[in-house]
Amino acid sequence: MKPFAAVLAILALVFGLSLAFRSNGNGRPTQAEMEADLICVTCHAPLDESDSPLAQQMKAEIRRQIAEGWSKDRIETYFVKTAGFGSQVLAVPSSHGFDLLAWLLPFGTILFGAGAVGLGARAWLDRRGEPDEAAAEPLSPELERLVDDELARFDA
């Protein structure tokens, strides 16, 4: 049980650090940060990699909003709700509601897989310590003579 607790502690630490280093959304974002965090809905590429006409319009709108002092959250809310693109415009899913599954499901899958591998390894090691019944029984004299005859035939 201790290895499982250690894995849980490590995953909690990684998840906690990822949340700590995430932007709080209240600061003033940069153009590059916003372009990396938003997706062009026509070509489904990050804005910083897209040259579609819609991406160019979105980049211009982001420049204007940053110049006016908008926060990251306000800009994202504008593109999701006001511009009508929905949550598909966000490169990173939100961390609440149904989108929380996008954050938790990979960790849950890793934990489940690690647990299954651990249980399988424990069962394998437990069975490995038991002697095999067929290997423990000696051969009968008649069967041993037949095996020796066959081996002698192959040696010749």
N, C-alpha and C positions, 0 to 999 in steps of 0.2 A: 504494500500500500504506500510505502514511502516514496518509491519512484514516481507513482502517479501524482502524489502531492507535490513533488518537485517539478514535474511537468506543468501542473496547474499553476504553480507559483511563477515559473518562467513565462508562461503565456500571459498571466495577469500582468507581469512586469512589462512585457513587450506591448501589450494592449494599452496599459497605462501610459507608457512613454509615447506611444503614437498619438494618444489623445493630448498629452501635454505639449507636444511639438506642433500639433495642428494649430493653424491660425485661429484666433478667437473671433475673427470676422469684424471686429470693431475698429481695427487699425486702418490706416490708409493703404490700399493695395497699390501694387505697381502694375503697369501695363502687361509686362511679361507674366506676372503671377496670374492675372485675370485671364489672359489668353491661354495659359496652361490649364486653368480650372474650368474652362467652358469649351463646349463641343459645338462645331458647326453642324446644324441639324440637316443640312442638305448632303454633305459628303461624309458625315459621321467621323470627322477627324478633329483633333484639338485645334482651336483657333490659331495657335502659333504655328501649325503645320498646314493650314488650309489657305488657299488663295481664291476660293469661290467668291462670287459677288456678295452673297449673304455674309460670309466671313469678313469681308472688307467693311461692310456696313456695321457689323457688330463691333469690329475693332475701332471704328470711328466713334461709335456710341460709347464704348468703354473709355476712350481718350477723353471725350467730353465729360463723362460722369466723374472720372478721376480728377479732372481739372476743376470740377465744381465741388470736390471734396467728399464724394460719396464713399461710404464704407463698402467693404467686400460683400457683406451680407445684403446691403441695399442693392448693389449692382446685380448680385445673383438673383435676388427676389424680383428685380425688374425684368430680367430675361426669362425667369420661370413663369411669373404671373402676368406682368403688364404686357410684355412682348408676346406672350402666349406660346412660348416654346415648350413649356412643361419641364418636368424634372429631367427629361432626356438631354437637356442642354448642359447639365452639370456633369463634369468629368468624374467627380467623386460623389457617390451617393450620400444622402444626408444620414446622420447618425441617430435618427429617431423614427418611430412608427415602423411601417413595413420595411423601409429601407435599412433598418437596423439588422435585418437578416443578412444583408450583403456583407456586413462586418462580422457577424457572429457565426454564420454558417461555415466559413473556412476554418475557424478555430475549433468549432465543434467537430468538424470532419477530421481534423488533425488529432484531436483528443480521442475520438472514437477509434481511429486507425491505430494510434499508439497503444490504446488499451487492448485492442484485439491482437496486435502483434505481441504485446507483453503476456497476455493470457495464453496465446498459442505457444510462445517460447517456454513459459512455465510448464505447460502440459507436456511439451516435447521433452524438456529436461527431466520431468518426473518419470516419464515412460522410459527414458534412456537408462535410468538407473536400475530398472528391473531386468533380470536376466531373461533371455529368450528361451522359452521352454524347449523348442526344437534343438537349439544349440547345446542345451545342458545334457540331453540324453546321449549316451554313447551308442555307437553303431553295434548292431548284432554281429557276431563273428562271421556269419554267412554273408551279410551285406558288406562288411569290411573286406572280405576275400574278393567279392565281385568288383568293388571299387579298385582294389589293388590290381586285379587282372586287367581292367579297362585302362588304368593308368600305364601299366606295362606295355599294353598293345600300342598306346600312343607314343611311348618312348622309343619303340623300335622302328 
